[in-house]
């Protein structure tokens, strides 16, 4: 199910159908890194929607480097593209990029991660210079992960939980942890966080991080990995250590869905990156063509929790 919060309800119809003069529009898209499967799927959704509308795109790959992404944004501004969508490596730094584009009257849309300091700005209070923020509600998604995890914890004692974080600079690291703890508390779980370390969004780093945490805390009852790539890597570490920890991920990836099917991972939260890309295009194209005149709209979609019991309800997009 898709849910749009804000005043963009008509944008999808406008953009999908195309319009006269659409081929004159050029939209820029700055990705954190196309080697990341999730980010690549978002870019695919954005480009497919643009192609359907007859709109030219310039897609730039930051390759996980904040300085390169800053240079990419400057390049897009210099090229005088009509609008820019940004999936930021560093949410706080990205606010300055939006300011620079805004100074040139170029509409911007934040994609899949908040723009601005997440410690000071709730995710739904969108930075006022953005046309829209198109993303998951990361706090709510984390909360669903926590609610899903609560009944998996041992009864009659305080459970030990370890968190495999993403990478520094990403707003969703804080937001997913905040939501996860909120979900556990809401469910009345008794727990303590015994470790919280970065896994840098990759399976390889997720595996080594879980190995390190298991070495220090072999009694971990549950790992919460903030991405499915990391939870799949963490599952390898748990198997190698012959540990009994449950594993919760986030993302709804093909690998994670398969891992749930065979029992290596306990659950995940279903994300739809291609849908994010399409919604981001819709919002940006609407702003550029003046079909959407709202500012700072928050655009999201449903992110249901997934276990083996309801696997069929999450069709992986990455």
C-alpha positions as CSV (number, residue, x, y, z in Angstrom):
1,X,0.0,0.0,0.0
2,X,1.2,3.5,-0.8
3,X,0.5,6.4,1.5
4,X,1.3,10.0,0.6
5,X,1.4,12.5,3.5
6,X,1.2,16.1,2.3
7,X,-0.4,17.7,-0.7
8,X,1.2,15.6,-3.4
9,X,-1.7,13.3,-4.1
10,X,-2.2,14.4,-7.7
11,X,1.5,14.4,-8.7
12,X,1.8,10.8,-9.6
13,X,-1.0,11.1,-12.1
14,X,0.6,14.1,-13.7
15,X,4.1,12.6,-14.0
16,X,3.1,9.2,-15.1
17,X,1.0,10.4,-17.9
18,X,3.6,12.9,-19.2
19,X,2.8,16.3,-20.6
20,X,3.7,18.7,-23.4
21,X,7.2,20.0,-23.2
22,X,8.3,17.3,-20.8
23,X,11.4,16.5,-22.9
24,X,12.7,20.0,-22.2
25,X,13.0,19.2,-18.5
26,X,16.3,17.8,-17.0
27,X,16.4,16.5,-13.5
28,X,19.5,15.7,-11.5
29,X,19.8,12.8,-9.1
30,X,22.6,12.4,-6.5
31,X,23.0,9.0,-5.1
32,X,25.0,7.9,-2.0
33,X,26.5,5.1,-4.1
34,X,25.1,2.9,-6.8
35,X,27.2,-0.1,-5.6
36,X,24.7,-0.2,-2.6
37,X,21.8,-2.4,-3.8
38,X,19.2,-0.4,-2.0
39,X,20.5,2.9,-3.4
40,X,20.7,1.4,-6.9
41,X,17.1,0.3,-6.7
42,X,16.0,3.9,-5.7
43,X,17.9,5.3,-8.7
44,X,16.3,2.7,-10.9
45,X,12.8,3.7,-9.7
46,X,13.6,7.4,-10.3
47,X,15.0,6.8,-13.8
48,X,12.2,4.5,-14.9
49,X,9.6,7.1,-13.8
50,X,11.5,9.8,-15.7
51,X,11.7,7.7,-18.8
52,X,8.0,7.0,-18.7
53,X,7.4,10.8,-18.5
54,X,9.8,11.6,-21.2
55,X,12.2,13.5,-18.9
56,X,16.0,13.6,-19.2
57,X,18.0,12.7,-16.0
58,X,21.5,13.2,-14.9
59,X,22.3,10.5,-12.3
60,X,25.6,11.0,-10.3
61,X,27.2,8.4,-8.1
62,X,28.9,9.7,-4.9
63,X,30.5,6.3,-4.3
64,X,30.2,6.7,-0.5
65,X,32.2,9.9,-0.4
66,X,30.7,13.0,1.1
67,X,33.1,15.4,-0.6
68,X,32.4,13.8,-4.0
69,X,28.6,14.1,-3.4
70,X,29.1,17.8,-2.5
71,X,31.0,18.3,-5.8
72,X,28.3,16.3,-7.6
73,X,25.6,18.7,-6.3
74,X,27.7,21.7,-7.4
75,X,28.1,20.1,-10.9
76,X,24.3,19.7,-11.2
77,X,23.8,23.3,-10.1
78,X,26.4,24.5,-12.7
79,X,24.7,22.5,-15.4
80,X,21.5,24.4,-14.5
81,X,19.3,21.3,-14.2
82,X,15.7,22.1,-13.5
83,X,15.5,20.1,-10.2
84,X,17.7,18.0,-8.0
85,X,16.9,14.9,-5.9
86,X,19.4,14.1,-3.2
87,X,19.9,10.8,-1.3
88,X,22.4,12.2,1.2
89,X,25.4,10.6,2.7
90,X,25.4,13.1,5.6
91,X,22.0,14.5,6.5
92,X,23.4,17.5,8.3
93,X,25.9,18.5,5.6
94,X,23.2,18.0,3.0
95,X,21.3,21.0,4.3
96,X,24.0,23.3,2.9
97,X,23.6,21.6,-0.5
98,X,19.9,22.3,-0.5
99,X,20.6,25.9,0.5
100,X,23.0,26.3,-2.5
101,X,20.4,24.9,-4.9
102,X,17.6,27.0,-3.4
103,X,19.7,30.1,-3.9
104,X,19.7,29.3,-7.6
105,X,15.9,28.7,-7.6
106,X,16.4,25.0,-8.3
107,X,13.7,22.8,-6.6
108,X,15.1,20.0,-4.4
109,X,13.7,16.8,-3.0
110,X,15.3,14.8,-0.2
111,X,15.3,11.0,-0.9
112,X,15.3,8.1,1.6
113,X,17.0,10.1,4.4
114,X,16.3,13.3,6.2
115,X,17.9,16.6,5.2
116,X,19.1,18.5,8.3
117,X,20.4,17.5,11.8
118,X,18.3,14.6,13.0
119,X,19.2,15.5,16.6
120,X,17.4,18.8,16.2
121,X,14.7,18.1,13.6
122,X,12.0,15.4,13.8
123,X,11.8,13.5,10.5
124,X,8.3,14.7,9.7
125,X,9.3,18.4,10.2
126,X,10.8,18.6,6.7
127,X,13.5,21.2,6.0
128,X,11.6,24.3,4.7
129,X,13.7,24.8,1.6
130,X,12.9,21.3,0.3
131,X,9.9,20.8,-2.0
132,X,9.5,17.4,-0.3
133,X,11.2,14.7,1.7
134,X,10.4,11.3,0.2
135,X,11.3,8.4,2.5
136,X,10.3,5.8,4.9
137,X,9.2,7.1,8.3
138,X,12.3,5.7,9.8
139,X,11.1,6.1,13.4
140,X,7.9,4.3,12.7
141,X,9.7,1.6,10.8
142,X,12.1,1.1,13.7
143,X,9.1,1.0,16.1
144,X,7.6,-1.8,14.0
145,X,10.9,-3.7,14.3
146,X,10.8,-3.3,18.0
147,X,7.2,-4.5,18.4
148,X,8.1,-7.5,16.2
149,X,11.1,-8.3,18.3
150,X,9.5,-8.0,21.7
151,X,7.7,-11.4,21.7
152,X,10.9,-13.1,20.5
153,X,12.7,-12.2,23.6
154,X,13.1,-14.7,26.5
155,X,10.5,-14.5,29.2
156,X,11.2,-14.1,32.9
157,X,14.5,-12.1,32.6
158,X,16.0,-9.1,31.1
159,X,17.0,-9.8,27.5
160,X,20.3,-8.9,26.0
161,X,20.1,-7.0,22.7
162,X,22.8,-5.8,20.3
163,X,22.3,-3.2,17.6
164,X,24.2,-3.3,14.3
165,X,24.1,0.4,13.2
166,X,24.5,1.7,9.7
167,X,27.2,4.3,9.2
168,X,28.0,7.7,10.7
169,X,26.3,10.7,9.2
170,X,23.1,8.9,8.2
171,X,20.0,10.3,10.0
172,X,18.3,6.9,9.9
173,X,20.9,5.4,12.3
174,X,19.5,7.5,15.2
175,X,15.9,7.3,13.9
176,X,15.8,3.5,13.6
177,X,17.3,3.0,17.0
178,X,14.9,5.5,18.5
179,X,12.0,3.8,16.9
180,X,13.2,0.3,17.8
181,X,13.5,1.1,21.5
182,X,10.1,2.8,21.4
183,X,8.6,-0.3,20.0
184,X,10.2,-2.5,22.6
185,X,9.0,-0.2,25.4
186,X,5.5,0.0,24.0
187,X,5.4,-3.8,24.0
188,X,6.5,-3.9,27.6
189,X,9.8,-5.7,26.9
190,X,12.4,-6.1,29.5
191,X,15.8,-5.6,27.9
192,X,19.2,-3.9,27.9
193,X,21.3,-2.9,25.0
194,X,24.6,-4.6,25.6
195,X,26.4,-3.4,22.4
196,X,25.8,-1.0,19.5
197,X,28.4,-0.8,16.8
198,X,28.4,0.3,13.1
199,X,28.2,-2.2,10.3
200,X,28.5,0.4,7.5
201,X,25.4,-1.0,5.7
202,X,27.3,-4.0,4.2
203,X,27.0,-7.8,4.7
204,X,30.8,-8.1,5.2
205,X,31.0,-5.4,7.9
206,X,27.8,-6.7,9.5
207,X,29.3,-10.1,9.8
208,X,32.6,-8.8,11.4
209,X,30.7,-6.5,13.7
210,X,28.5,-9.3,15.0
211,X,31.5,-11.5,15.4
212,X,33.1,-8.9,17.7
213,X,29.9,-8.4,19.7
214,X,29.4,-12.1,20.2
215,X,33.0,-12.4,21.4
216,X,32.3,-9.8,24.1
217,X,28.6,-10.8,24.7
218,X,28.1,-14.4,23.8
219,X,24.7,-14.3,25.6
220,X,23.1,-11.9,23.1
221,X,19.5,-12.9,22.7
222,X,18.6,-10.7,19.7
223,X,20.5,-8.7,17.1
224,X,18.8,-5.7,15.5
225,X,20.6,-4.9,12.3
226,X,19.6,-1.6,10.7
227,X,19.7,-3.0,7.2
228,X,19.1,-6.4,5.5
229,X,22.5,-6.6,4.1
230,X,24.0,-6.3,7.6
231,X,21.5,-8.8,9.0
232,X,22.4,-11.4,6.4
233,X,26.1,-11.0,7.3
234,X,25.3,-11.1,11.0
235,X,23.4,-14.4,10.4
236,X,26.6,-15.9,9.1
237,X,28.4,-14.8,12.3
238,X,25.6,-16.3,14.5
239,X,25.8,-19.6,12.6
240,X,29.6,-19.8,12.9
241,X,29.4,-19.1,16.6
242,X,26.6,-21.6,17.1
243,X,24.7,-18.9,18.9
244,X,21.0,-18.9,19.5
245,X,20.3,-15.2,18.9
246,X,17.3,-14.0,17.0
247,X,17.9,-11.6,14.1
248,X,15.8,-8.7,13.0
249,X,16.7,-6.6,9.9
250,X,15.2,-3.8,7.9
251,X,14.7,-3.5,4.2
252,X,12.8,-6.4,2.7
253,X,15.6,-7.4,0.4
254,X,15.7,-10.6,-1.7
255,X,18.5,-12.0,0.4
256,X,16.7,-11.3,3.7
257,X,13.4,-12.7,2.5
258,X,15.2,-15.9,1.5
259,X,17.1,-16.0,4.8
260,X,13.7,-15.7,6.7
261,X,12.3,-18.5,4.5
262,X,15.1,-20.9,5.4
263,X,15.2,-19.8,9.1
264,X,18.5,-17.9,9.2
265,X,16.9,-14.5,9.9
266,X,13.8,-14.1,12.1
267,X,12.2,-11.0,10.6
268,X,12.6,-7.7,8.7
269,X,10.6,-4.6,7.8
270,X,9.5,-4.3,4.2
271,X,10.9,-1.3,2.3
272,X,10.3,-0.5,-1.4
273,X,13.2,1.4,-2.8
274,X,11.9,1.5,-6.4
275,X,8.7,3.0,-5.1
276,X,10.8,5.7,-3.2
277,X,12.5,6.5,-6.5
278,X,9.2,6.9,-8.3
279,X,7.7,9.0,-5.6
280,X,10.8,11.2,-5.5
281,X,10.5,11.8,-9.3
282,X,6.8,12.6,-9.0
283,X,7.5,15.1,-6.2
284,X,10.4,16.8,-8.0
285,X,8.8,16.9,-11.4
286,X,5.6,18.3,-9.9
287,X,7.7,21.1,-8.3
288,X,9.6,21.9,-11.5
289,X,6.5,22.0,-13.7
290,X,4.5,24.0,-11.0
291,X,1.9,21.2,-10.9
292,X,2.7,20.9,-7.2
293,X,3.3,24.2,-5.4
294,X,3.5,22.8,-1.9
295,X,6.8,23.1,0.1
296,X,8.4,20.8,2.7
297,X,5.9,18.0,2.1
298,X,6.5,14.7,3.8
299,X,5.9,11.7,1.5
300,X,6.0,8.1,2.8
301,X,4.5,4.7,2.2
302,X,3.6,1.7,4.4
303,X,6.5,-0.4,5.8
304,X,5.0,-3.6,7.3
305,X,6.9,-6.0,9.6
306,X,7.7,-9.4,8.0
307,X,8.3,-12.8,9.4
308,X,8.0,-16.3,8.0
309,X,4.2,-16.1,8.7
310,X,3.6,-13.3,6.1
311,X,6.5,-13.5,3.7
312,X,4.3,-13.3,0.7
313,X,3.2,-9.8,1.6
314,X,6.7,-8.4,0.9
315,X,7.7,-8.5,-2.8
316,X,11.5,-7.6,-2.8
317,X,12.5,-4.6,-4.9
318,X,16.2,-5.0,-4.3
